[in-house]
Amino acid sequence: MTATQQAPVAASPRWRAVLLAAVAACAACGIVYELALLTLSASLDGGGIVATSLIVAGYIAALGAGALLVKPLLSRAAITFITVEVLLGIVGGLSAAALYVAFAFIGGSLWVLALCTALIGGLVGAEVPLLMTLLQNGRVAEPTDTGRTLANLTAADYLGALLGGLGWPFVLLPHLGMIRGAAATGIVNLVAAAVVSVFLLRRLVGVRQLVTALGALIAALGLLVTLLAGARGIETTSRQRLYADPIIAYRHTAYQEIVVTRRGDDLRLYLDGGLQFSTVDEYRYTESLVYPALGSGARSVLVLGGGDGLAARELLRQPGVQQIVQIELDPAVVELARTTMRGTNGGSLDDPRVHVVIDDAMSWLRGSDRGTFDAIIADLPDPDTPVLARLYSTEFYTLAARALAPGGLMVVQAGSPFSTRTAFWRTVSSVQAAGYAVTPYHVYVPTFGDWGFVLARRGSSAPAPTLPSDAPSLRFLNQRVLDAATVFPGDVASRPLEPSTLDNPRIVEDMRHGYD
């Protein structure tokens, strides 16, 4: 019996409603797959503007290619639709695991990312022509009928995309993570295909084809359920290969992947794979960041970032500091600072003089009635994404100036003047463009290499880095070290650069290119 002979069944409103519901579910899954690819690109490879643009453009191009390639199969739309959904569920559901494993074991995942983008985009692109064919099956297609069918299909498709777009950041990613979130989406995709098979396509295909299709769906479901159950083991094994030392704490939040490792007395914090500190030498970095900002007699200090509590630890050692306001975006970092990293930071974030605020630093600075501070310390992650580049823009430093008391000092961690030379001097230029007089300086931190900072003050007189007269005994920093820190050799010498701004985040490309 042919599909045309069964047209009345396919054309009935009840079955069209089932098919449109499947359209919405499949569209939701399709957008989740694309968002998962973008999230993985950001998490594993930095997710720069170029990578993001290539994924989006490649996905859209693959949609068109899939729509064209499926044209010869429209005469067998029913069974082709099931085949496409089985393949899409498997490829999409396994995509995150494949990318993660490739990154951990091979050292790169770009080719896997490109392959997944092409396959998923092509399969999603094939869905609409197939569904349109099924909805129109056996009907006399008047122009208005075709228009109504297309309107219904488009509405269901866009509604599903909305649901998927909301489901990924608010449900799947925070509660399941990338690997399990993608696998769960694949399962939803396969269940939607199974519903269409059982309640609709059983009248349009032969019994043998239907049994074969259902068998393939069940096998694919079994594969993804197995992945869902074993995802934590895959993540743990793959993640551990990325770190030389045993992992003692891990969090995957809406903002980043947080890993803490320990080997002997060396405890290390990583954010999205980037080392933030090692207890072997973090005091060199922390002392150089904190004490030059205090001038003579700072009593109130604003810390932007620094959720590990190390800057707060040093500030609490300084006589006279009475108030510390700590702005940290990710509450998971603060939670780990208060538990796993407590021995390193001395429980600084629980001191009554420290007020921790969970907020975006830029959003907080834009708020009204924040008061002013004698010193500001910007201890923020390196600006290797457009989101982080906001925190290294001239506009950001202009906002910070509103929170700085007259004569107050600000220190900005600015990366390595050796390995990311252009980014370092770009930060210097961006601070200057916000109306500060600046003095860049750098020290050697063995786990980081040559590391730089910017000391800034509003006005035209550049501040000289000095230690407070009543500074406690320090392990690394003294005035002679600070005096030498302002000298830059020829291979990392100052260079005039345009500032990084919200409109043109030049510093992202600087970080991508590294030393030049």
Secondary structure per residue as TSV (DSSP state, phi and psi in degrees):
chain	resnum	aa	ss	phi	psi
A	1	M	-	360.0	131.6
A	2	T	-	-89.0	167.9
A	3	A	T	-63.6	-34.5
A	4	T	T	-66.3	-37.1
A	5	Q	T	-65.2	-25.9
A	6	Q	T	-99.1	16.9
A	7	A	H	-54.8	-40.9
A	8	P	H	-58.6	-35.6
A	9	V	H	-66.6	-47.2
A	10	A	H	-65.4	-30.0
A	11	A	H	-87.9	-9.7
A	12	S	S	-64.8	146.4
A	13	P	H	-57.2	-36.8
A	14	R	H	-62.3	-43.8
A	15	W	H	-73.5	-33.7
A	16	R	H	-64.1	-35.7
A	17	A	H	-64.6	-41.1
A	18	V	H	-61.2	-44.1
A	19	L	H	-65.7	-39.6
A	20	L	H	-67.7	-34.9
A	21	A	H	-63.3	-39.1
A	22	A	H	-65.5	-36.9
A	23	V	H	-58.6	-48.0
A	24	A	H	-61.0	-43.7
A	25	A	H	-64.7	-43.3
A	26	C	H	-67.1	-37.1
A	27	A	H	-64.9	-40.1
A	28	A	H	-60.3	-43.8
A	29	C	H	-64.8	-41.1
A	30	G	H	-60.4	-43.5
A	31	I	H	-70.9	-33.1
A	32	V	H	-64.7	-41.2
A	33	Y	H	-59.2	-43.2
A	34	E	H	-65.9	-42.9
A	35	L	H	-64.4	-36.1
A	36	A	H	-63.9	-40.7
A	37	L	H	-62.6	-42.4
A	38	L	H	-64.8	-41.2
A	39	T	H	-64.8	-42.8
A	40	L	H	-65.4	-38.4
A	41	S	H	-60.3	-42.6
A	42	A	H	-68.2	-41.2
A	43	S	H	-74.1	-40.0
A	44	L	H	-92.6	-38.2
A	45	D	H	-119.2	10.5
A	46	G	-	93.9	-24.2
A	47	G	-	55.3	48.1
A	48	G	-	-69.0	176.8
A	49	I	H	-60.1	-40.5
A	50	V	H	-63.4	-48.0
A	51	A	H	-62.7	-43.5
A	52	T	H	-62.5	-44.1
A	53	S	H	-63.2	-40.5
A	54	L	H	-65.9	-38.6
A	55	I	H	-65.4	-48.9
A	56	V	H	-63.3	-48.0
A	57	A	H	-65.3	-41.8
A	58	G	H	-63.8	-38.5
A	59	Y	H	-65.0	-44.9
A	60	I	H	-65.6	-41.6
A	61	A	H	-61.7	-39.9
A	62	A	H	-65.9	-32.7
A	63	L	H	-58.4	-46.5
A	64	G	H	-64.5	-42.2
A	65	A	H	-63.0	-41.5
A	66	G	H	-63.2	-39.5
A	67	A	H	-63.4	-37.5
A	68	L	H	-73.6	-42.4
A	69	L	H	-67.8	-24.3
A	70	V	T	-84.4	-7.9
A	71	K	G	-54.9	-43.7
A	72	P	G	-65.6	-14.7
A	73	L	G	-101.5	4.4
A	74	L	G	-66.7	-23.2
A	75	S	G	-68.4	-18.6
A	76	R	G	-120.6	52.0
A	77	A	H	-60.7	-37.9
A	78	A	H	-63.4	-56.5
A	79	I	H	-70.7	-30.2
A	80	T	H	-66.7	-38.8
A	81	F	H	-59.7	-45.6
A	82	I	H	-62.7	-41.9
A	83	T	H	-61.2	-44.8
A	84	V	H	-61.0	-43.1
A	85	E	H	-67.7	-37.1
A	86	V	H	-62.3	-48.7
A	87	L	H	-63.3	-41.2
A	88	L	H	-65.3	-41.8
A	89	G	H	-62.0	-41.6
A	90	I	H	-69.5	-51.1
A	91	V	H	-64.6	-47.8
A	92	G	H	-65.5	-42.9
A	93	G	H	-65.4	-32.7
A	94	L	H	-90.9	-9.4
A	95	S	H	-58.9	-46.0
A	96	A	H	-64.7	-43.1
A	97	A	H	-63.3	-41.6
A	98	A	H	-63.0	-43.5
A	99	L	H	-64.6	-43.9
A	100	Y	H	-64.4	-45.5
A	101	V	H	-66.1	-41.6
A	102	A	H	-61.7	-42.1
A	103	F	H	-63.8	-41.1
A	104	A	H	-75.4	-39.6
A	105	F	H	-97.7	-28.1
A	106	I	T	-101.8	-27.1
A	107	G	S	97.8	-0.8
A	108	G	-	-159.8	147.9
A	109	S	-	-131.0	11.8
A	110	L	H	-63.1	-43.5
A	111	W	H	-68.4	-35.6
A	112	V	H	-67.2	-39.7
A	113	L	H	-61.2	-44.5
A	114	A	H	-64.8	-41.9
A	115	L	H	-65.0	-45.5
A	116	C	H	-63.1	-41.1
A	117	T	H	-59.9	-46.0
A	118	A	H	-65.6	-45.7
A	119	L	H	-66.5	-47.2
A	120	I	H	-65.7	-45.2
A	121	G	H	-60.3	-43.2
A	122	G	H	-63.8	-42.3
A	123	L	H	-68.6	-41.4
A	124	V	H	-64.4	-39.4
A	125	G	H	-63.0	-28.4
A	126	A	H	-76.2	-18.3
A	127	E	H	-64.6	-47.4
A	128	V	H	-62.3	-48.3
A	129	P	H	-59.0	-38.7
A	130	L	H	-65.9	-44.9
A	131	L	H	-67.6	-38.0
A	132	M	H	-61.7	-41.5
A	133	T	H	-63.2	-42.6
A	134	L	H	-66.7	-39.6
A	135	L	H	-66.7	-32.1
A	136	Q	T	-93.1	1.8
A	137	N	T	-55.8	117.6
A	138	G	T	77.7	2.5
A	139	R	-	-94.9	150.7
A	140	V	-	-79.1	113.8
A	141	A	-	-87.9	88.6
A	142	E	-	-70.7	155.2
A	143	P	H	-54.0	-42.4
A	144	T	H	-68.4	-35.1
A	145	D	H	-62.8	-44.9
A	146	T	H	-61.6	-41.7
A	147	G	H	-62.9	-42.4
A	148	R	H	-64.4	-42.9
A	149	T	H	-61.8	-44.7
A	150	L	H	-64.8	-38.1
A	151	A	H	-63.5	-44.9
A	152	N	H	-62.4	-44.0
A	153	L	H	-63.6	-44.3
A	154	T	H	-65.1	-42.8
A	155	A	H	-61.7	-45.4
A	156	A	H	-63.9	-39.4
A	157	D	H	-63.2	-46.5
A	158	Y	H	-71.3	-35.7
A	159	L	H	-63.3	-43.9
A	160	G	H	-61.4	-40.4
A	161	A	H	-61.6	-39.0
A	162	L	H	-62.3	-46.1
A	163	L	H	-62.1	-42.2
A	164	G	H	-66.0	-40.8
A	165	G	H	-63.1	-32.4
A	166	L	H	-82.6	-33.8
A	167	G	H	-68.2	-35.9
A	168	W	I	-64.7	-54.5
A	169	P	I	-76.1	-26.7
A	170	F	I	-100.5	-19.7
A	171	V	I	-124.0	-62.5
A	172	L	I	-66.7	-54.1
A	173	L	H	-64.2	-49.4
A	174	P	H	-68.9	-29.9
A	175	H	H	-97.8	-27.4
A	176	L	H	-116.0	-21.7
A	177	G	H	82.7	178.4
A	178	M	H	-71.3	-48.0
A	179	I	H	-66.3	-50.8
A	180	R	H	-71.0	-32.6
A	181	G	H	-63.6	-43.8
A	182	A	H	-66.7	-39.8
A	183	A	H	-64.3	-41.9
A	184	A	H	-63.1	-38.2
A	185	T	H	-64.2	-41.5
A	186	G	H	-60.2	-38.0
A	187	I	H	-65.0	-43.5
A	188	V	H	-59.5	-42.5
A	189	N	H	-58.5	-45.5
A	190	L	H	-70.7	-36.4
A	191	V	H	-64.5	-41.6
A	192	A	H	-60.7	-41.6
A	193	A	H	-65.3	-37.6
A	194	A	H	-65.2	-39.4
A	195	V	H	-62.2	-44.1
A	196	V	H	-61.9	-40.3
A	197	S	H	-63.8	-46.3
A	198	V	H	-73.6	-43.1
A	199	F	H	-97.4	-9.2
A	200	L	T	-130.8	-55.9
A	201	L	G	-76.7	-11.1
A	202	R	G	-63.1	-19.2
A	203	R	G	-91.3	-7.9
A	204	L	T	-111.0	-12.2
A	205	V	S	-128.2	163.6
A	206	G	-	-71.7	163.1
A	207	V	H	-60.6	-43.1
A	208	R	H	-62.2	-43.2
A	209	Q	H	-64.2	-40.7
A	210	L	H	-64.8	-44.3
A	211	V	H	-62.8	-42.3
A	212	T	H	-61.7	-44.0
A	213	A	H	-63.3	-45.2
A	214	L	H	-65.8	-36.0
A	215	G	H	-63.3	-42.5
A	216	A	H	-63.9	-40.2
A	217	L	H	-63.4	-43.7
A	218	I	H	-65.2	-41.1
A	219	A	H	-63.8	-42.7
A	220	A	H	-64.8	-40.6
A	221	L	H	-60.8	-42.6
A	222	G	H	-60.0	-40.2
A	223	L	H	-62.4	-45.8
A	224	L	H	-73.1	-34.4
A	225	V	H	-63.8	-40.0
A	226	T	H	-62.0	-43.1
A	227	L	H	-62.1	-43.1
A	228	L	H	-59.6	-41.6
A	229	A	H	-71.0	-33.8
A	230	G	H	-100.9	10.2
A	231	A	H	-61.4	-40.2
A	232	R	H	-63.1	-38.4
A	233	G	H	-65.9	-40.6
A	234	I	H	-63.3	-45.6
A	235	E	H	-60.6	-46.9
A	236	T	H	-62.9	-46.5
A	237	T	H	-63.7	-46.7
A	238	S	H	-66.3	-43.0
A	239	R	H	-63.4	-41.3
A	240	Q	H	-63.7	-29.4
A	241	R	H	-66.6	-20.4
A	242	L	T	-81.9	-13.8
A	243	Y	-	-125.2	137.2
A	244	A	S	-71.8	-29.1
A	245	D	S	-106.5	157.3
A	246	P	-	-60.7	137.6
A	247	I	E	-82.6	127.2
A	248	I	E	-109.9	-14.4
A	249	A	E	-153.8	143.1
A	250	Y	E	-147.0	136.1
A	251	R	E	-139.5	138.3
A	252	H	E	-117.3	110.9
A	253	T	-	-109.7	-179.9
A	254	A	S	-66.5	-14.8
A	255	Y	S	-106.0	-32.3
A	256	Q	-	-170.9	170.3
A	257	E	E	-100.2	126.1
A	258	I	E	-113.4	126.2
A	259	V	E	-130.6	133.6
A	260	V	E	-119.5	127.7
A	261	T	E	-117.7	160.4
A	262	R	E	-147.5	135.0
A	263	R	E	-137.8	110.4
A	264	G	T	63.5	-125.5
A	265	D	T	-90.9	0.4
A	266	D	E	-93.9	103.6
A	267	L	E	-101.8	134.4
A	268	R	E	-130.7	143.4
A	269	L	E	-112.9	132.7
A	270	Y	E	-124.2	136.4
A	271	L	E	-118.4	119.7
A	272	D	T	50.4	39.7
A	273	G	T	84.6	-8.5
A	274	G	E	-94.3	129.4
A	275	L	E	-66.6	129.8
A	276	Q	E	-101.8	-37.0
A	277	F	E	-165.4	158.4
A	278	S	E	-128.5	134.6
A	279	T	T	-67.0	-10.5
A	280	V	T	-62.6	-37.8
A	281	D	T	-145.1	15.1
A	282	E	H	-61.0	-25.3
A	283	Y	H	-61.6	-31.7
A	284	R	H	-62.0	-47.0
A	285	Y	H	-65.8	-48.9
A	286	T	H	-66.0	-44.2
A	287	E	H	-62.4	-40.6
A	288	S	H	-69.1	-28.5
A	289	L	H	-76.6	-40.9
A	290	V	H	-87.8	-55.4
A	291	Y	G	-67.8	-34.7
A	292	P	G	-63.8	-20.0
A	293	A	G	-78.8	-15.1
A	294	L	-	-86.1	-16.0
A	295	G	T	54.3	-130.6
A	296	S	T	-122.7	100.9
A	297	G	T	92.2	28.7
A	298	A	-	-63.7	131.0
A	299	R	-	-111.1	-27.9
A	300	S	E	-125.6	136.7
A	301	V	E	-135.2	134.6
A	302	L	E	-103.6	123.9
A	303	V	E	-110.3	117.8
A	304	L	E	-98.9	114.6
A	305	G	E	86.8	-145.0
A	306	G	-	61.6	32.8
A	307	G	T	-65.0	-10.2
A	308	D	T	-72.6	-11.5
A	309	G	S	83.9	2.5
A	310	L	H	-73.3	-42.0
A	311	A	H	-63.1	-42.1
A	312	A	H	-62.3	-37.1
A	313	R	H	-58.3	-46.6
A	314	E	H	-69.7	-37.6
A	315	L	H	-62.6	-36.9
A	316	L	H	-69.1	-18.7
A	317	R	H	-79.6	-19.1
A	318	Q	S	-83.2	119.5
A	319	P	T	-57.8	139.2
A	320	G	T	98.1	-23.1
A	321	V	-	-73.7	117.9
A	322	Q	-	-111.7	-22.6
A	323	Q	E	-140.5	130.0
A	324	I	E	-128.6	122.3
A	325	V	E	-107.3	121.1
A	326	Q	E	-110.8	118.9
A	327	I	E	-105.0	114.7
A	328	E	E	-131.6	132.1
A	329	L	S	-73.4	-42.5
A	330	D	-	-102.1	112.0
A	331	P	H	-62.7	-23.3
A	332	A	H	-66.9	-33.7
A	333	V	H	-64.1	-43.8
A	334	V	H	-63.5	-41.1
A	335	E	H	-61.9	-42.6
A	336	L	H	-69.0	-34.2
A	337	A	H	-64.0	-32.8
A	338	R	H	-84.7	-9.9
A	339	T	T	-122.7	-83.1
A	340	T	T	-59.1	-39.6
A	341	M	T	-98.6	11.5
A	342	R	H	-61.3	-38.3
A	343	G	H	-66.0	-26.0
A	344	T	H	-82.0	-40.9
A	345	N	H	-95.7	1.8
A	346	G	T	67.6	22.8
A	347	G	T	67.4	29.2
A	348	S	G	-61.8	-34.1
A	349	L	G	-73.5	-9.6
A	350	D	G	-98.8	0.4
A	351	D	S	-68.7	137.8
A	352	P	T	-61.9	-18.1
A	353	R	T	-80.4	-9.4
A	354	V	E	-105.0	124.8
A	355	H	E	-112.0	111.1
A	356	V	E	-91.0	128.0
A	357	V	E	-118.3	124.6
A	358	I	E	-90.0	105.3
A	359	D	S	-167.5	161.6
A	360	D	-	-72.2	132.2
A	361	A	H	-58.5	-42.1
A	362	M	H	-68.6	-42.3
A	363	S	H	-62.5	-40.9
A	364	W	H	-64.8	-42.6
A	365	L	H	-64.8	-29.4
A	366	R	H	-74.8	-16.4
A	367	G	S	-66.0	160.7
A	368	S	S	-92.9	156.9
A	369	D	-	57.2	44.4
A	370	R	-	-84.2	-13.6
A	371	G	-	81.3	-179.3
A	372	T	-	-122.5	159.3
A	373	F	E	-130.1	150.1
A	374	D	E	-71.6	-24.7
A	375	A	E	-149.4	148.9
A	376	I	E	-127.7	133.5
A	377	I	E	-120.8	116.6
A	378	A	E	-100.5	98.6
A	379	D	E	-112.1	73.1
A	380	L	-	-110.1	155.9
A	381	P	-	-61.7	155.7
A	382	D	-	-58.6	143.5
A	383	P	-	-82.9	64.3
A	384	D	-	-96.0	6.9
A	385	T	S	-135.2	158.6
A	386	P	H	-58.7	-33.4
A	387	V	H	-64.4	-45.6
A	388	L	H	-73.3	-27.5
A	389	A	H	-62.9	-24.9
A	390	R	G	-55.6	-35.5
A	391	L	G	-82.9	3.7
A	392	Y	G	-126.1	23.0
A	393	S	S	-95.4	159.0
A	394	T	H	-59.1	-37.6
A	395	E	H	-62.7	-38.3
A	396	F	H	-64.3	-44.1
A	397	Y	H	-69.6	-28.3
A	398	T	H	-66.4	-41.7
A	399	L	H	-63.3	-39.8
A	400	A	H	-61.9	-32.9
A	401	A	H	-61.2	-30.6
A	402	R	H	-66.6	-24.2
A	403	A	T	-95.3	0.6
A	404	L	E	-100.6	125.1
A	405	A	E	-66.2	154.2
A	406	P	E	-53.4	130.0
A	407	G	E	82.1	-4.5
A	408	G	E	-72.5	160.9
A	409	L	E	-114.6	149.1
A	410	M	E	-127.3	137.2
A	411	V	E	-118.4	132.6
A	412	V	E	-118.5	126.1
A	413	Q	E	-71.0	130.4
A	414	A	E	-125.3	12.1
A	415	G	E	83.1	-168.8
A	416	S	-	-92.1	122.2
A	417	P	T	-70.5	-8.8
A	418	F	T	-97.0	-58.1
A	419	S	T	-80.5	-24.9
A	420	T	T	-130.5	61.5
A	421	R	H	-58.2	-48.6
A	422	T	H	-64.4	-41.1
A	423	A	H	-62.8	-38.5
A	424	F	H	-61.0	-52.2
A	425	W	H	-72.6	-23.0
A	426	R	H	-65.5	-41.1
A	427	T	H	-62.2	-43.6
A	428	V	H	-57.2	-46.7
A	429	S	H	-64.5	-37.8
A	430	S	H	-67.3	-39.2
A	431	V	H	-66.0	-44.6
A	432	Q	H	-58.7	-42.4
A	433	A	H	-64.8	-18.6
A	434	A	T	-86.3	5.3
A	435	G	T	96.6	18.3
A	436	Y	E	-99.4	150.7
A	437	A	E	-92.2	134.2
A	438	V	E	-126.1	153.6
A	439	T	E	-135.0	106.3
A	440	P	E	-77.1	149.2
A	441	Y	E	-150.6	162.4
A	442	H	E	-148.6	151.6
A	443	V	E	-136.2	169.2
A	444	Y	E	-101.6	122.2
A	445	V	E	-118.4	111.8
A	446	P	T	-50.0	-43.1
A	447	T	T	-74.5	-20.1
A	448	F	T	-104.7	-28.3
A	449	G	E	92.3	-151.8
A	450	D	E	-70.1	123.6
A	451	W	E	-128.6	138.4
A	452	G	E	-118.0	159.7
A	453	F	E	-140.8	162.3
A	454	V	E	-124.6	120.8
A	455	L	E	-96.5	128.4
A	456	A	E	-137.0	150.0
A	457	R	E	-146.3	141.4
A	458	R	E	-65.0	134.8
A	459	G	S	123.1	-163.1
A	460	S	S	-109.1	-5.9
A	461	S	S	-99.5	112.6
A	462	A	-	-66.9	131.7
A	463	P	-	-76.5	145.8
A	464	A	-	-95.6	127.9
A	465	P	-	-62.2	122.1
A	466	T	-	-137.8	155.5
A	467	L	-	-87.2	143.5
A	468	P	-	-58.0	144.1
A	469	S	T	-62.1	-25.2
A	470	D	T	-108.7	26.0
A	471	A	-	-63.2	145.8
A	472	P	-	-69.4	172.3
A	473	S	-	-67.3	126.6
A	474	L	-	-112.0	152.6
A	475	R	S	-79.6	-29.9
A	476	F	S	-123.4	-50.8
A	477	L	-	-82.5	135.1
A	478	N	-	-145.9	176.7
A	479	Q	H	-66.4	-34.2
A	480	R	H	-66.1	-39.2
A	481	V	H	-64.0	-42.0
A	482	L	H	-64.7	-40.9
A	483	D	H	-60.9	-42.3
A	484	A	H	-71.2	-26.2
A	485	A	H	-66.9	-19.8
A	486	T	T	-84.2	-3.2
A	487	V	-	-95.5	126.9
A	488	F	-	-115.1	125.8
A	489	P	-	-68.3	170.6
A	490	G	G	-59.9	-34.7
A	491	D	G	-75.5	-10.0
A	492	V	G	-129.4	27.5
A	493	A	-	-66.1	159.9
A	494	S	-	-57.1	144.8
A	495	R	-	-141.6	134.0
A	496	P	-	-72.7	131.3
A	497	L	-	-139.9	154.7
A	498	E	-	-68.9	146.1
A	499	P	-	-70.3	160.2
A	500	S	-	-89.5	132.3
A	501	T	-	-129.3	172.3
A	502	L	S	-63.9	-37.8
A	503	D	S	-70.8	-36.4
A	504	N	-	-134.4	86.9
A	505	P	-	-75.7	70.1
A	506	R	H	-59.0	-27.2
A	507	I	H	-67.6	-22.2
A	508	V	H	-65.0	-45.8
A	509	E	H	-66.8	-34.5
A	510	D	H	-59.4	-43.9
A	511	M	H	-67.1	-36.9
A	512	R	H	-66.4	-37.5
A	513	H	H	-82.3	-22.3
A	514	G	-	68.8	-140.7
A	515	Y	-	-73.9	130.5
A	516	D	-	-152.6	360.0
